[in-house]
């Protein structure tokens, strides 16, 4: 029997898990999954997804601070 806790994940698995976390708004977990994917495969599409999330996390609206 294949136990999921001992199953090794591929870079694509981590990328897809990151996408699911991102869709639910759990950006921290998504970023962790994307970083795991990049460790396994530096050419993974997780690189672009990680950069997009970092941009979202760093975004702020200056108008809110200048009434």
Buried (B, 14 or more C-beta within 10 A) or exposed (E): EEEEEEEEBEBBBBBBBBBEBBEEEBBEBBBBBBBBBBEBBEEBBBBEBBEEBEEEEEEEEEEEEEE
